[in-house]
Amino acid sequence: MEQMSVQLDFTELPDVHTCRGRGLSPRIRLGTLDPRVSSLAVIAIDPFEPGCSFVIWLAAGLAPAREIPPGIPAEPVVDFPVRVIQGTGDGGRIGWQPPCAAPEGPPHQVTIKVYGLDTVPPLEPGFNRNELVAAMRGHVVQFGSTIALVR
């Protein structure tokens, strides 16, 4: 499996991407994609939420591109600004679930993992993490991740 460069525009999530703001998904910039990549999948987690590794975003079926644009609507199937099928996170909602750290507590971190797949996984909208992981098994060509803090 090849390494993929995954970057955000910041090291700390601005309020626009958290529960204190509009709760929009962030822009994710990727490095060079392997020509075998047919689609992208995203798993974003907050490892500091109770229950450990709380899933805040599941996305699959993204066309291979060097950027996943910000502000993807929290709907099961989205056609604009990109085509994507979204899953249900651990909060029971579809789409980006904006993280929120308690003002008096320590900062949280969001880990965003991006997978370059040699297939488009056959997932139904609202899929869960286990279904996505099972659909990706044996199809990951590239992988990369990045971290942002939530205060």
VEXDREN-2710 file (C-alpha; in Angstrom, 1 decimal):
% VEXDREN-2710
k/r/px/py/pz
1/MET/0.0/0.0/0.0
2/GLU/1.3/3.4/-0.9
3/GLN/1.4/6.4/1.4
4/MET/-1.0/9.3/0.4
5/SER/-0.4/12.9/1.5
6/VAL/-3.4/14.3/3.4
7/GLN/-3.6/17.9/4.5
8/LEU/-6.0/20.4/6.0
9/ASP/-5.7/24.2/5.8
10/PHE/-5.1/24.4/9.5
11/THR/-3.9/22.6/12.6
12/GLU/-6.8/23.6/14.8
13/LEU/-10.4/23.3/13.4
14/PRO/-11.9/26.7/12.9
15/ASP/-15.3/27.2/14.5
16/VAL/-17.0/27.0/11.1
17/HIS/-16.2/23.2/11.2
18/THR/-17.2/22.6/14.8
19/CYS/-20.4/22.7/16.8
20/ARG/-19.7/26.3/17.7
21/GLY/-20.0/27.4/14.1
22/ARG/-21.8/26.2/11.0
23/GLY/-20.6/22.6/11.4
24/LEU/-19.3/22.3/7.8
25/SER/-16.9/19.6/6.7
26/PRO/-13.4/20.8/6.0
27/ARG/-11.5/20.9/2.8
28/ILE/-9.1/18.0/2.5
29/ARG/-6.1/18.3/0.1
30/LEU/-4.4/15.1/-1.2
31/GLY/-1.1/14.5/-2.8
32/THR/-0.5/12.5/-6.0
33/LEU/-3.0/9.7/-6.4
34/ASP/-1.9/6.3/-7.7
35/PRO/-3.4/5.7/-11.2
36/ARG/-5.0/2.5/-9.8
37/VAL/-7.3/4.6/-7.5
38/SER/-10.9/4.4/-8.7
39/SER/-12.5/6.1/-5.7
40/LEU/-11.8/7.6/-2.3
41/ALA/-13.2/6.9/1.1
42/VAL/-13.0/8.9/4.3
43/ILE/-13.3/8.0/8.0
44/ALA/-13.0/10.8/10.5
45/ILE/-12.9/10.0/14.2
46/ASP/-12.6/11.8/17.5
47/PRO/-10.5/9.4/19.6
48/PHE/-11.2/11.4/22.8
49/GLU/-14.9/11.1/22.8
50/PRO/-16.4/8.6/25.3
51/GLY/-16.4/5.2/23.9
52/CYS/-13.0/5.8/22.1
53/SER/-12.7/6.4/18.4
54/PHE/-16.1/8.1/17.9
55/VAL/-16.9/8.3/14.2
56/ILE/-17.8/11.8/13.1
57/TRP/-17.8/11.2/9.3
58/LEU/-18.0/8.4/6.8
59/ALA/-17.8/9.1/3.1
60/ALA/-17.3/6.8/0.1
61/GLY/-17.5/6.7/-3.6
62/LEU/-15.7/10.0/-4.1
63/ALA/-14.1/10.3/-7.5
64/PRO/-10.3/10.4/-7.3
65/ALA/-9.3/14.0/-7.1
66/ARG/-6.6/16.0/-5.3
67/GLU/-9.2/17.8/-3.2
68/ILE/-12.3/16.9/-1.3
69/PRO/-14.1/20.3/-1.1
70/PRO/-15.4/21.8/2.1
71/GLY/-19.1/22.1/3.0
72/ILE/-20.4/18.7/1.8
73/PRO/-24.1/18.7/2.8
74/ALA/-25.1/16.2/5.5
75/GLU/-27.2/14.1/3.2
76/PRO/-27.1/10.3/2.3
77/VAL/-26.2/11.0/-1.3
78/VAL/-24.7/14.2/-2.5
79/ASP/-24.1/15.3/-6.1
80/PHE/-22.6/18.7/-5.5
81/PRO/-20.0/19.9/-4.8
82/VAL/-18.9/16.3/-5.4
83/ARG/-20.6/13.0/-5.8
84/VAL/-20.4/11.1/-2.5
85/ILE/-22.4/8.5/-0.5
86/GLN/-22.3/9.2/3.2
87/GLY/-22.6/6.9/6.1
88/THR/-24.0/7.2/9.6
89/GLY/-21.5/8.2/12.3
90/ASP/-21.6/7.2/16.0
91/GLY/-23.8/10.2/16.8
92/GLY/-26.6/8.5/14.7
93/ARG/-26.5/11.1/11.9
94/ILE/-25.4/11.0/8.3
95/GLY/-22.6/13.3/7.1
96/TRP/-20.0/15.4/8.9
97/GLN/-21.0/15.6/12.6
98/PRO/-19.2/18.7/13.9
99/PRO/-16.9/17.9/16.8
100/CYS/-17.1/20.0/20.0
101/ALA/-14.7/20.0/22.9
102/ALA/-15.9/21.1/26.4
103/PRO/-14.6/24.7/27.0
104/GLU/-13.1/23.7/30.4
105/GLY/-11.8/20.4/29.2
106/PRO/-8.7/19.4/27.2
107/PRO/-8.7/19.8/23.4
108/HIS/-10.0/17.0/21.3
109/GLN/-8.4/15.8/18.1
110/VAL/-10.0/14.8/14.9
111/THR/-8.2/12.2/12.8
112/ILE/-9.1/12.2/9.2
113/LYS/-8.2/9.0/7.3
114/VAL/-8.4/8.9/3.5
115/TYR/-8.3/5.7/1.5
116/GLY/-7.6/5.3/-2.2
117/LEU/-9.4/2.3/-3.4
118/ASP/-9.2/0.2/-6.6
119/THR/-13.0/-0.1/-6.7
120/VAL/-16.1/1.9/-5.9
121/PRO/-17.5/0.1/-2.8
122/PRO/-21.1/-1.1/-3.3
123/LEU/-22.5/0.6/-0.2
124/GLU/-26.0/1.8/0.6
125/PRO/-26.4/5.4/1.9
126/GLY/-26.3/5.4/5.7
127/PHE/-23.7/2.6/5.9
128/ASN/-21.8/2.2/9.2
129/ARG/-18.0/2.0/9.9
130/ASN/-18.0/-1.8/9.9
131/GLU/-19.7/-2.0/6.5
132/LEU/-17.2/0.5/5.0
133/VAL/-14.2/-1.3/6.4
134/ALA/-15.6/-4.7/5.1
135/ALA/-16.2/-3.1/1.6
136/MET/-12.6/-1.7/1.5
137/ARG/-10.9/-4.9/2.6
138/GLY/-8.5/-6.0/-0.1
139/HIS/-9.1/-2.8/-2.2
140/VAL/-6.9/-0.2/-0.5
141/VAL/-4.2/1.1/-2.8
142/GLN/-3.2/4.2/-0.9
143/PHE/-3.7/5.5/2.6
144/GLY/-3.0/8.7/4.5
145/SER/-4.2/10.6/7.5
146/THR/-4.0/13.9/9.2
147/ILE/-5.0/15.4/12.6
148/ALA/-6.6/18.7/13.7
149/LEU/-7.3/19.9/17.2
150/VAL/-10.7/21.0/18.5
151/ARG/-10.7/23.5/21.4
END
